[in-house]
Amino acid sequence: MKNRIKNLDKYTKLAIIVIIIGTLIRFSLASMHHISGDACWQASNAIYMAENNKFPLFEFFGRDEPFWAPPFFHVVTAVIYKIFMNFDKSVADFAIKMISPLLGSMTLVIFFLISKMLFNRKIAFFSLLFLTFIPLHIDYSVFSYVDATITFLAVLSVYFALKKRIMLSAIAAGLTILTKYNGIFILPVLLFIVYKNFNGKRNLWKNVLIVSIVPVLIGSVWFIRNWILLGNPVWPFMNSIFNGYEAKTFAEVGVGAINLSKIFSLSGIASFYFGIFGVPDGNINALSFLQLPYLNILFGIWLLSTFIFLIPLVIGIASKKLSHKNLLYVWIGSFILLILLYVINSSWSVTRFMLPAVPAIALIWAHGLEKIRHEKIRKLLIAAILLIILGFIFTSFAKIAIASKSWGFYKDDFEWVKSNTAKNSIFITSGQCISYNIERQTLSPEISSLENADYVWVNQDFRLERMSILGKDFIEELKKQDIEAVYDNKETKTMVYKIKK
């Protein structure tokens, strides 16, 4: 083993070091991370599946919507949760947080193998450097979102296609679709690879059919289920066309209604860019709770650093001698099309949807870096990039540590609910992470919900999940109802009211 490693070329050795460092970073951050955002809803549904051995449908976990998401990630999470529950619940909770870093790290390995097939080892190393440390990939290799899974499966399907293992590629693509609707956008990439590999050969159309039909057959299981139960195979998207089940959550924000003007939103495009470099959901206001001194100056330095980091990408795009250019642009273009479709159907909070195409962007970036012929300029730029990478790593640790501490501030509130209310109690709150942390199903904060709920969660200063803050009209009406405060934490400002029946 030592001799094999010793005989490796310089760039492969450096790549192994980068993969090890990237893996350690991802697992370290995941161990600190407190599940938040959409991951709360994903985890709540997966845990429900583990505990009840069935898919949820109209069980609400902080969202006024049915369970519609393609379930492969949730099934995997539920199985892991169920296995580790044999030890302890805290062990199971920790285990499911390790799914994203595991798949994110495996993606790095497979991507390096792809890069070596398409380019030389030097470009493969540079591209790995980009993918390993770009904040977008770090974040979603840590957060318990679906995106690490879909990226891993998409990259795996490309790897198998390049190796001419077409059936394995098709199965991986099918699981990608069964993980997230977005997975279908890897199919044009696979079809392009098949055409390039088998053009002029007798089995071209056989392989085209395999790549076209097998993934769709695997994914169609869930499309059919949603069409039967929700009236729309891709619910909630394009719901204005299918006239499927109407959920207030999506109706209020316009999801499902097509609006072409959203494409030209400058603030939306800016949020997309910010998301690439680690701003949560691309929303710069999400960092307002940090209350750091000189925040404007720090933001300016950060923004300049992102521009410097992307210089090789600009050079790579401008290069006329980019190998496999058509493949890379089909790969990127397919997911740009996905983003445009999502934007006109919902919003610009879509940066993470680009993750399966980031490997292609990494290869163009690496090519651009390698194209800089002036030795001193290239060394200076590489030094600056390495320094910026250190900044990315530092801010990732700082961001996750601060967020984890902020969630920990409310630990007593969450524990009180779990210890003092029945497991089947229904709470009124609109926060999906409140639901996850108290481990209770919820109803939206409406007066009509009081008839079917047992408790009301109230914290009008809950900055970690502002959607959980109740409206003034509801608070006023609440005071007129026959309810009593059963929990009041003066420090966190959390109150729980019991509804008398």
Protein Blocks (a to p, Z undefined) as FASTA:
>chain_A
ZZmmmmpcfklmmmmmmmmmmmmmmmmmmmmpccehjllmmmmmmmmmmmnopacfklce
hiacddfbdfklmmmmmmmmmmmmmmomklmmmmmmmmmmmmmmmmmmmmmmmmmmmmcf
klmmmmmmmmmmgmklmmmmmbccfklmmmmmmmmmmmmmmnopaklmmmmmmmmmmmom
klmmmmmmmmmmmmmmmgoiaklmmmmmmmmmmmmmmmmmmmmmmmmmnopakbcghklm
nopacdfklmmnopoiacfklmmpmklmmmmmmmmnopahhiaklmmmnopghklmmmmm
mmmmmmmmmmmmmmmmmpmkbghklmmmmmmmmmmmmmmmmmmmmcmclmlmmmmmmmmm
mmmmmmmmmmmmblklmmmmmmmmmmmmmmmmmmmmmmmmmmmmmmmmmmmmmmmmmmmc
cfkbccddfbfklmmmnopacddddfklmmmpmbdcddfklmklmmlpccfklmmmmmmp
ccddfbdcfknopacddddZZ
